[in-house]
Amino acid sequence: MSTKLNQLTIRGFKSIKNLDSFDLQNVNILIGANGTGKSNFINFFQMIRAMMDVNFGGFTEKHGGADGFFFNGPSATKEIYAEMMFGENGYRFVLEPTANERFMFSSEEWYYSGRTTDWCPIGSGHVEARLPGERNESGVSYSLHGVAHYVYNAINSWQVYHFHDTSATSAMRRSEIIDDCMKLRSNGSNIAPYLLDVREHQPGVYESVVDHIKLVAPFFVDFLLTPRRNGEKSSKVKLDWKQRNSDFPMQPYHFSDGTIRFICLATVLLQSSLPSIIILDEPELGLHPFAISVLAGLIQAASSKTQLIVSTQSTLLLNHFSPSDVVVVDCKDGKGSTFRRLDNAELERWLENYTLGELLEKNVLDGGPSHA
């Protein structure tokens, strides 16, 4: 069964008034001026992941309550509709606001084209998604599992990564228990125990991560990753490392912001079990131009195995992709965010003399600020 998200519909969510049957490819590079809706698009995926964790209520409260999720507010938009198609499988729901500024599912449904042409209801009137609870139900003759099993597994594997906080006190620079190594967290807080586990169980992957770090940081030799027990508590490990021509154990705070961010990015994109969708928000922040080139190569290599959604402001990163990989996000005249995939043929003559990044700077792609 396919876990690829082939098509997406979003209506009434934040700045996205109407995005109908939008096709997603393996590489989806989002460009556009500030405030056009790129972050809202990413926030949609974060919301769906919270639903699969049965933490929709907590996610809503953390983001200021349900009212802020509706396009122009709940007085203007009465419901949020979403529909996702994964090959033969589908999942859709409708959310309505409640009097206490929370969400209620007015409908939640799954779909399997091999069984029926109708959508099958999961329920209505509930406040947490019921799909996660349906995933363990037995299938019938068309499958060893129910449709909910495949849809849930596809969505539950999505990962949104934000490696923006690289301050001296950021979680990725601090010690973490070695048991927190099942998957890399969205903010990189468990990068040290995760890499320790990769080194022990997937040495080839670990060596590839180290080799890529050396490309952008020639002074780097290897990680130390030495677990240390703190009293009776679980052992912890932090991102200690070795520098070229020195036997002094370097600490995580010795990494520059760009270097530690690249470490997390390389680890994400080189992991052996890739999420079904990897979402990266402005991964180019703080990176040297050469590091951005290496990052682009990692994104392209990972796209042969999974789907990627990358929001970026970097013309350098953009230059490494073809027009059909790029989605221009715009928002004009209060009509809501629009999403337009570039066409290779339309830009063929332009690209004889300019790079995609140069076309973005010249506003040929309509991805820059509009002063109209």
N, C-alpha and C positions, 0 to 999 in steps of 0.2 A: 504494500500500500504506500502511495506517495505521501511524504511529509512536506513536500514543497508547496508553499503558498502561491498558487497560480494567479488568483484574482481576489481583489479586495474592494469592498464597498463600505464607505463611511458617510453617514449623513447626520448633521447636527452636532458634531463633536468639536467643541472649541472653535477655532477659526475655519474648520473644514465643514462648510455648509453642505456640499454635495460632491462626493467623489464616487463615481459610479463605475463598477466593473473595471477597476484599474488593474492592468496586467503587471505583475512583478516578475523580473528576470533574476538570474543568479547574481548579477551585479546591479545595484541601484544606487547611484551617486546623487544625492540631493544637493542642489545648489539654489541659491536665492538670497535676496537681501534679508537683513535682520527684520524679524517681525512678520515674515510672510507665511509662516506655519510649519517650518521644518521641525522645530522642537515639539509642536503639537502632534505631528505625525509620529514622532518617536514616542511621545507620551501615550499615544493610543496603544502601542505595543506594550508599554509598561503596565497599562491598565488591564489588558488582557492577561498578562502574566500574573497579576495580582488576583484576578478571578480564578485562575487555575490553582493558585495557592490557597484558595478559599480565604482570601484576605482583602476582598473588594471593599468592605466597609472601612477597614483600617487605611487602605490606600486613599479612599475618598476623603476621609477626615484629614489625613496628612496633607492633602492638596487643597484644603480649604472648603470642603463640602461639595455636594453634587451640583449646586447652582452654577458654579464656575466652569463646568464641563459643557454646558449647552451653548450652542452658537447664539451670541447676543443675549444669553440668559434664558431661563425657563419661561418667561413671559412671551418671548419671541419664538422660541423653539420648544415644542411640547415633548419631543422624544429624540433619543439618539438611536440610530439604527446602524448595525454593523453586520456584514456578511463576508465570510471567508470561505474560499473554495480550495481544497487540497486534492487535486486530481478528481477522483470519483466521489470524494467525501466533501461535506460542507458543514458549516456551523454558522448560525446567525442568532441575533437577539435584538430586542427592543428594550431600551431603558427609559423610565419615566421618573420625574422628580416626585418626592413625597413632601408632606407638610413640614417634616423635620429636617429638610434639606439633605436628604439621603436619596439613594437610588432604589428603585423597584424594577424587577424584570417583569414587563408586561407580557413578554413571550421569550422563549428560548427553545431552539430547534436544531436538529441535526438532519443530515441528508446523505443518502448513498444512491448514486445513479444506477448501480447494478441491481438494486432491489425494487425501487419505486421512483416515480416521478414526483411524489409528494414529499414535503418536509414533515418530519416527525416531531411532534411537540415533546419537550422535556418537562415543561411546567410553566406556570405564571404566578405572579404575586409574591415571589420570593426575593430576598435581598442579597443572597450570595449565589453564584453560578452553580447550577446542578450538574453540569457536565462532568466535573471531577468525580462526583458520586456515582455517575452512570458508567464509568470506564471499566469497572470490573464485572459488569453484567455479561453473561454468556451470549455469544453470537448464535446465529442460526445457520442454515445450510450454506449461505454465501460467504461465511467467514468463521475462523476459529474464535474471533472476538467480535464484540459489538462495534458499531461505528464509533461510538463515543470513545472507545479505547484508542483508535487510530487518531482521531481528531485531538483528543487530550494529549497524547504523546507528542504529536506534532507541535502543538502550542506550548506545552510545558517545557520543551527543549529550547524555546526562544531565549536569547540572552541579550540584554541591553547593557552595554559597557560605557561607563563614564569614568575616565581616569583624570578628571580635572583637578582634584585636590592632591597636589604634590607638595604641600607645605611641610615644614620641618616636623609638625605633629600629625601629619596625615597617617591614616591607618596602614598604608602600604609600607611605611618606613618603620613601623613598630613591630614588636614581637607578637606572634600569634601561636596558639596551641597547634601542635603538629597534627592533631586529629581533624582539623578543619581543612581537609584537602580533597574533598569529593569533587568539587568544581570551583573554578575561579569566580570569586564574587564580583558583582558588577562594579565595585569601586576599587578592586585590586587589594582589598584589605588582608587577604590570606595568600598573597603572592608567594611568600617564603615557604609555608608548609605545602602549598600546591607544587612548587618547583622541587621541593625535597621529595615528594611522593613521585613526581615524574622522573627524577634522577634515579630513584630506586627501582621503579617498575617499568619505565619506558626510556632507557638510556639513549636510544637513537633520537627520540624527540627532544630530550634534554640537550644533547649535543648540538642539535640543529638550532635550538633557542640560543645557546651560548655562541655559536658561530655567527648568527645574525646580529647579536649584540656587539660582537667584536667588529663587525663591518662598520657600525656607526659610532662605536666607542673603542678605538684601537688600544686605549690604555687598559681596558678590561681584560682579565685573564679567565676568571671563573668565580662562581659563588662558593662560599664556605658552607653555609646552611648547617650549622652545628647545633643540634637540639640541646637545650639546657633546662634541667629540672629546677623548678622554683618551689622548694619545700615539698609538700605532699601533693601539690597540684600537678596537672599534666605538663609534660615537657613543652617548652616553647621554642620557636626558632625565628630569627629575623634575617633580613637580607644582607648579611655580611658578605664581603667579596675580596678578591685579590686583585691588586693592581700590578701592571707590568713593572719589572725592575724594582720591586719592593716586597719585603716580607712582612710589612705592617698590615694587620687585618683591618681593612676599610669597613666603615659602618654605612648603613643605609642612607644616613644624612649626607654622606659624601657624594652621592649621586646627584647630578644636576636634575632639574625638573624634567627636562626633555629626555634624559637617559632613562630615568625610572619609569616614565610614561611609555617609552619605547619598549622597555622590558616587559611591561604588562601587555602591550599590543602584540608583540612577537609571541608571547606565551599563548594568548588567545587564538591567534591565527595559525599556530603550528601544533596545537593540541590534537591528539589522535582521534578523539571522539568529539567532532565538531557539533555545536548546536545546530538545529534545523534552520534557524535564522540567527545571524550575528548582526547586531545593530550597534554601530559606532557613532558617537556624537562628537564631531570636530576632533578626530584623532590626531590631526596635524599640529595641535597646540604645542608650542615650545620645541618643535623638532627642526633640526638642521635640514636644509634642502636635500642633502644626500640621504638623510634618514627618511625623508618623505618619499624619495624614489624607492628605497628598500621597502617601505611600508606598502607602496602601491603594488610592488611585486608580490608581497605576501597576500594582499587582498585578492589579486588575480589568481594566485595559486589556490587559495582557499575556495574561490568561487567555482572551481571544478568539482567541489565536494559538497558545497552548501550554498545557501543564499546569504547575501550581505546587503544591508542597507546602511549607507554611510552618508552622514550629513557633514558638509565641509564648506569652508570659505577659502580653501587653498587653491589658487590657480595652478600651483606646481603639482599638486595631487591630481587635479583634473586633467592635466596634460597627458597622463598615463592611461587614459581610458578613451574608448570610442564614443561618439555621440549617442549611440543607442544604449549605452550604459548610464547616461545622464538624465536626470529628471529635474526640470526647472520648476521651482515652487514660486508662485507669485500670489499677490493679494492686492487687489485694486478696488477702489470705490465701495468698500464695505460689502462686496459680494462674496467674500470668503476666499479661502486658499484654493488655488488651482494647481494641478500637477500635470506637466506636459513632458513626455519623453522626447528627446531630440531624435531627429531622423538623419541617418548617415548620408542619404542621397541629397537632402536639402543643403547640407553643409559641405558637401564634397569640394566645391569650388573655393569656398572660404578657406578650407583647410590646406589648400595648395600654398597659401601664403601666411597663414596664421595658425597658432595652436589654439586648442579649446580655451585654455586659460586667457589668452589674448582676446579671444572673442567675448569672453565673459567680462573682461576689463573694459572692452569697448561697448558693452551692453548690447551686442548683437544677439546674445542668447536670452535677453530679457531677464537675466538673473541678478541684475544689480538694482540699486535704489532707484525708485521712480519719483520724479519731481513734477509729474503731470498734475 
